Amino acid sequence: MPTRTILAASAIVLVAVIAGAPFVLNEGFLRLATECLLLLTMAQMWNLLAGYAGLVSLGHQVFIAFGAYALFLTSGWLEVTPIWVLPVAPLVAGAVAAIIAFPLFRLRDAYFSIAIWVFAEIIGAFTMKSQAVGGTSGVPLATSKLIDFDWFEPTMFWLAGGLTLVTIAALYRMMTSSFGLGLMSVRDNDLAAMSVGVDVRHNRFVAFVLSAAGCGLAGALSFMGNLFIAPLAAFDVNWSVYMMFIVIIGGIGTLEGPILGVIIFFGLRELMTGPLGLSGGWYLVGLGIIAVVVMIVAPRGLWPALRDRFGVRLLDVHRAAPRPAAAAILPAASEQVTG
């Protein structure tokens, strides 16, 4: 069966599952599933930047915070249900990324990673000192009284599920296009890509802005589910750590890797804090151990190892080098024999 047919059938099944899950699962499972889907979206956005554009960010939490604060403040100013102002979150996060891209792109490798982390810390410090956004105490969602709480958890799940499916589908379409090919060439060798006409700066700029916008929207949904936002939570560096862990463990530079990484991340957390009854910090120890083992045994991540071992290719966007046509090989061979 062709890969595109399998993907189309899988998408239809997933849409049906997401549509029907709220009528089967209780609110606790729905909230957990929503958290998984939103973190998967964030991880895919981080993977777009690091796995396909070659830019490792340690400060993506700043875009999560900008998106969430934009949603809370805009909803309060306009006095409308937060769902109607959700588009503001990616727009604000993307605009911030577009502005800071110009100075950040002058830096390379570790300097870029550190610079964006410092930027996130500076904005977080300003936010904690600003009473206009609640300071260190944070702010509740002012328009929460307009929310229909009978359908709140199902709606959050549907929004998270829809965002995740659209994100993965859009990334797959993007990375199988000529732009995606150019972006991966920039990741592999930016100087070589530039020499064959790829606009390195433009490609990385687009990936950076899209990555920030996606994290901003996912962050806005995450904090909307909590009905409260505080700078210590919004600017927490653990957002970037979680995204990095999920992508690296699952398989950086693959679309399937973050999916596998999210399953491992939440599976270990629920196992250690649930049946095993360990404190919340122990699962972080477990994650660290798994990360070390995986990086030693499978440096590219678990999914590439499984893909190569069993030949399973679902959302593979890599291209094989074209083989020379037989018609072109035979004349060349005959000329050598004649000569």
C-alpha positions in Angstrom: 0.0 0.0 0.0 1.4 3.5 -0.9 2.8 5.6 2.0 0.4 8.5 1.2 -2.6 6.2 1.4 -1.4 4.9 4.8 -0.9 8.4 6.1 -4.3 9.5 4.8 -6.0 6.6 6.5 -4.1 7.2 9.7 -5.1 10.8 9.7 -8.8 9.9 9.3 -8.6 7.5 12.2 -6.8 10.0 14.4 -9.4 12.7 13.7 -12.2 10.2 14.6 -10.4 9.2 17.8 -9.8 12.8 18.9 -13.5 13.7 18.1 -14.8 10.8 20.1 -12.4 10.6 23.0 -14.1 13.2 25.2 -17.3 11.1 25.2 -15.4 8.0 26.5 -12.6 9.3 28.8 -13.1 11.1 32.1 -11.8 14.6 32.8 -8.6 13.4 34.4 -7.5 11.4 31.3 -8.6 14.2 29.0 -6.4 16.7 30.9 -3.4 14.4 30.7 -4.0 13.8 27.0 -4.3 17.5 26.4 -1.0 18.1 28.2 0.7 15.3 26.1 -0.6 16.8 22.9 0.5 20.4 23.7 4.0 19.3 24.8 4.2 17.2 21.6 3.4 20.3 19.5 6.0 22.3 21.4 8.6 19.5 20.8 7.8 19.4 17.1 8.3 23.2 16.9 11.7 22.9 18.8 12.6 20.1 16.4 11.8 22.3 13.4 14.4 24.7 14.6 17.1 22.4 16.0 16.5 19.2 13.9 15.9 20.8 10.5 17.4 24.3 10.7 20.4 23.5 12.9 19.7 26.1 15.6 19.6 24.8 19.2 17.5 27.0 21.4 17.6 27.1 25.2 15.1 29.9 25.5 12.0 28.8 23.7 10.1 29.3 27.0 10.1 33.0 26.2 7.7 32.3 23.2 5.5 30.2 25.4 5.3 33.0 27.9 4.6 35.7 25.2 1.8 33.6 23.7 0.2 32.9 27.0 0.4 36.5 28.4 -0.9 37.8 25.0 -3.9 35.6 25.3 -4.6 36.5 29.0 -4.2 40.2 28.5 -6.1 40.5 25.2 -9.0 38.4 26.5 -9.2 40.7 29.5 -9.0 43.9 27.6 -11.6 42.9 25.0 -13.7 41.0 27.6 -14.3 38.0 25.3 -13.9 34.3 25.7 -10.2 33.4 25.4 -10.8 30.9 22.6 -11.8 33.8 20.2 -8.4 35.6 20.8 -6.2 32.5 20.4 -4.8 33.8 17.1 -3.2 36.6 19.0 -0.8 34.2 20.8 1.1 32.9 17.7 1.1 36.4 16.1 2.8 38.0 19.2 5.2 35.2 19.7 6.1 35.1 16.0 6.5 38.9 15.9 8.9 38.8 18.9 10.9 36.1 17.1 11.1 38.1 13.9 12.5 41.1 15.9 15.1 39.3 17.9 16.2 37.1 14.9 18.3 39.9 13.4 20.8 40.2 16.4 20.6 36.5 17.3 21.5 35.3 13.8 24.8 37.1 14.0 25.7 34.4 16.5 26.5 30.7 15.8 26.2 27.4 17.6 26.5 27.7 21.4 26.5 31.5 21.3 23.1 31.5 19.7 21.8 29.0 22.3 23.1 31.0 25.3 21.9 34.4 23.8 18.3 33.3 23.5 18.4 31.8 27.0 19.7 35.1 28.4 17.0 37.0 26.4 14.3 34.7 28.0 15.8 35.4 31.5 15.8 39.1 31.0 12.2 39.2 29.8 11.2 37.0 32.7 12.9 39.3 35.2 11.1 42.4 33.7 7.8 40.5 33.8 8.2 39.7 37.5 8.9 43.4 38.3 5.9 44.6 36.2 2.7 45.0 38.2 0.8 45.6 34.9 1.0 41.8 34.3 0.7 40.8 38.0 4.4 40.8 38.9 5.6 37.7 40.7 2.0 36.8 41.8 0.8 36.3 38.2 -2.7 37.0 36.9 -5.8 34.9 36.7 -7.8 34.6 33.4 -10.2 37.6 33.8 -12.8 36.2 31.4 -13.0 32.7 33.0 -16.6 33.5 33.9 -17.5 33.5 30.2 -16.3 29.9 29.9 -18.7 27.0 29.7 -17.0 24.6 32.2 -19.3 21.7 31.2 -17.4 21.6 27.9 -14.2 23.2 28.9 -12.0 20.0 29.1 -13.4 18.5 25.9 -12.9 21.8 24.1 -9.3 22.0 25.4 -8.7 18.4 24.2 -10.1 19.1 20.8 -8.1 22.3 20.4 -4.9 20.5 21.5 -5.6 17.5 19.2 -6.4 19.7 16.2 -3.3 21.8 16.8 -1.0 18.7 17.0 -2.5 17.1 13.8 -2.2 20.3 11.9 1.3 20.9 13.1 2.6 17.5 12.1 0.8 17.6 8.7 2.1 21.1 8.0 5.7 20.1 9.0 5.5 17.0 6.8 4.3 19.0 3.9 6.9 21.7 4.5 9.8 19.3 4.8 8.9 17.4 1.7 8.9 20.6 -0.3 11.8 22.4 -1.9 11.9 24.7 1.1 12.4 21.7 3.4 15.1 20.4 1.2 16.9 23.7 1.4 16.4 23.9 5.1 17.9 20.5 5.7 20.9 21.4 3.5 21.4 24.5 5.7 21.4 22.3 8.7 23.9 19.8 7.3 26.3 22.4 5.9 25.3 26.1 5.6 28.3 27.1 3.6 27.8 24.4 1.0 24.0 25.3 0.9 24.9 28.9 0.3 27.3 27.9 -2.5 24.4 26.3 -4.4 22.1 29.2 -4.1 20.1 28.4 -0.9 19.2 31.6 1.1 20.5 30.4 4.5 19.4 33.5 6.4 15.8 33.5 5.0 15.3 29.7 5.5 16.4 29.9 9.1 14.4 33.1 9.7 11.2 31.4 8.5 11.9 28.3 10.6 12.6 30.4 13.7 9.4 32.5 13.4 7.2 29.4 12.7 8.8 27.6 15.6 8.2 30.5 18.0 4.6 31.0 16.8 3.8 27.3 17.3 5.2 27.4 20.8 3.3 30.6 21.6 0.0 29.0 20.6 0.6 25.8 22.5 1.7 27.8 25.5 -1.4 29.9 25.4 -3.6 26.8 25.3 -1.6 25.2 28.2 -2.0 28.2 30.5 -5.6 28.8 29.4 -6.3 25.3 30.7 -4.9 26.4 34.1 -6.9 29.6 34.1 -3.8 31.3 35.7 -0.4 32.4 34.6 2.7 33.4 36.7 6.2 34.3 35.4 7.9 31.6 37.3 5.8 29.0 35.5 5.7 30.7 32.1 9.4 31.5 31.9 10.5 28.2 33.4 13.6 26.9 31.6 12.2 23.4 32.1 9.9 24.0 29.1 13.0 24.0 26.9 14.5 21.1 28.8 11.4 19.0 28.3 11.3 19.8 24.6 15.0 19.0 24.2 14.7 15.7 26.0 11.6 14.6 24.0 13.3 15.4 20.7 16.7 14.0 21.5 15.5 10.8 23.0 12.9 10.2 20.3 15.1 11.2 17.4 16.1 14.7 16.4 15.4 15.6 12.8 12.5 13.2 12.5 8.8 13.8 12.8 8.1 10.4 14.5 10.9 10.9 17.1 9.0 13.5 19.2 5.9 11.3 19.2 8.0 8.5 20.7 9.7 10.9 23.1 6.4 12.2 24.5 5.2 8.6 25.1 8.4 7.8 27.0 8.4 11.2 28.9 4.8 10.9 30.2 4.9 7.1 30.6 7.8 7.3 32.9 6.3 10.2 34.8 3.0 8.5 35.4 4.6 5.2 36.2 7.0 6.7 38.9 4.5 9.1 40.4 1.5 6.7 40.2 2.0 2.9 40.7 5.5 3.3 42.2 4.4 6.1 44.5 7.7 8.0 44.2 8.0 11.8 44.6 7.7 14.0 41.6 11.4 14.7 41.4 12.3 11.0 40.9 11.0 10.8 37.4 13.5 13.6 36.5 16.2 11.3 37.7 14.7 8.5 35.6 14.6 10.8 32.5 18.3 11.7 33.0 19.3 8.0 33.2 17.3 7.2 30.1 18.8 10.2 28.3 22.4 9.1 29.1 21.7 5.5 28.0 20.0 6.5 24.8 22.7 8.9 23.8 25.3 6.2 24.3 23.4 3.3 22.6 21.5 5.3 20.0 23.1 8.7 19.5 20.5 9.7 16.8 17.6 8.8 19.0 15.3 5.7 19.4 13.2 6.2 16.3 16.1 6.3 13.8 17.4 3.1 15.4 14.0 1.4 15.2 13.5 2.7 11.6 16.8 1.3 10.4 16.3 -2.0 12.3 12.8 -2.8 11.1 12.6 -0.6 7.9 9.5 1.3 9.1 9.1 4.6 7.4 6.0 6.6 8.2 6.7 10.3 8.1 10.2 10.0 6.6 11.2 13.3 4.9 14.8 12.3 4.0 15.7 12.0 0.3 17.9 9.4 -1.3 20.5 10.4 -3.8 19.2 9.9 -7.3 20.5 7.0 -9.2 21.9 7.6 -12.8 19.5 6.4 -15.5 20.4 3.2 -17.3 20.2 5.0 -20.6 22.9 7.4 -19.5 25.1 4.6 -18.1 25.1 2.4 -21.2 26.5 5.0 -23.7 29.2 6.0 -21.3 30.2 2.3 -20.8 30.2 1.7 -24.5 32.5 4.7 -25.1 35.0 3.3 -22.6 35.0 -0.1 -24.3 35.4 1.5 -27.7 38.2 3.7 -26.5 
